[in-house]
Amino acid sequence: MCEALDYIENKGKEIGIKEGIEIGMREGRDYAYLTGIPAVARNCGLSIQETMELLEVPIEDRERYAILLKE
């Protein structure tokens, strides 16, 4: 019985670590885009949309970043 509980606990930790890494990577990517897009747009004289295209921001993320950059 104890081995089964240890297995479940370890599996839960593995899942938690994996989810934490994924969240951290997503937040890091968001930070990079949300700080980089305005800088590139300003320095290159481009619109936010043109900059996102230039930086190859995934299409499914562009609307969210555009909204966040307006705040």
Secondary structure, DSSP 8 states (H G I E B T S, - for coil): -HHHHHHHHHHHHHHHHHHHHHHHHHHHHHHHHHHHHHHHHHHHT--HHHHHHHTT--HHHHHHHHHHHH-
